[in-house]
């Protein structure tokens, strides 16, 4: 029985590490390319600003998530050291919120930039979007920080209430019982998932409606198809967001159901999804951007040449 548990944990850590390090490499590439472009041009457009912050938030998320998973599976006793559990949960919540809200900002940006509506408020947003984006990103990060602090405080109160503390090595005696406080954390996490998911759905609906209107107008007036191509590219990106968000939302529902039942197979599936999402989706974003795709393929070809020369 003990050997089965050990082999399960070792396998889980190996697979999660593979996913996490692949995601770290992809997001590090995204950040490096955009930072080099920033140094060369001395400026970034709104799309690049969002992608840069998204790459940074996903890189941090994968680092924190991997450390948390590693400790949970291999060295669970280290989580009883004050205040490792609180810090990890707070940082994890901050990076998760940042990841989802910056992703939602990218969807909203695509929608406002590309969709065509005659509404005066929408036209105002379209004109001012480049000035709004930095404030939107700043607001997302501040809101994420608030969520992270709230989660830290909830965990800290739960630990102080349910555990007897001893100063010997800073260890917590007894077992953690935070089920009654899990609902508060799940409510905050659910709020983050739901708001960002609704932003993605709304952006997709608006873009789809705008595409339908523009295509209908083009058929009647024999207009240029460039705008349609822009709509379709944006729809592909938002559709990828929608699919990835849906899968991640299902993993969150599974977490709600099984987090207190300790179903290791289900939680392992959740860990796989959560570690795959940042890397896979960032790769989709890279291939949907011609400049980033060209740079990635050139980098891979250089690496391949260096390996072959050895």
Helices and strands as residue ranges (DSSP letters): H 2-41, H 46-73, G 76-80, H 84-114, H 120-162, E 164-165, E 172-173, H 179-221, H 226-258, H 264-287, H 290-309
